[in-house]
Amino acid sequence: MDEIKSYRDLVVWQKAHRLTNRIFDLVEEFPKTRGAEIITSQVLRSSSSIPANIVEGYGGRKGNEFVSYLYQARRSIPETDYWLYLSSERNYINKAEYEKLSSEYSEILKMLNSMISKLKR
């Protein structure tokens, strides 16, 4: 197994970071209405919170402190999913794109749950 020297070596962070970049690209295509701007702001905040909390927790790297940040990252996943779901209902993104993103966030959620379980032992 490769040694983890940086938060960038964490696969869960890599996946969350990649998705955040996709969200940033995706919202560029949203309409420039007040409603779309609110969704844009919220989905950017919640999606970027996931990798950011992993990084912040990794920086402390103390068992319970790290777990606390992973919980925060985990809490941002359903919120992000909601904003993406609303985006699909508003036709800012298509249903297939929403389903793909939602599935990828579910995978990150599972990875975070596994990481939390291991750290709590």
Secondary structure, DSSP 8 states (H G I E B T S, - for coil): -----SGGG-HHHHHHHHHHHHHHHHHTTS-SSHHHHHHHHHHHHHHHHHHHHHHHHHHH--HHHHHHHHHHHHHHHHHHHHHHHHHHHTTSS-HHHHHHHHHHHHHHHHHHHHHHHHHH-
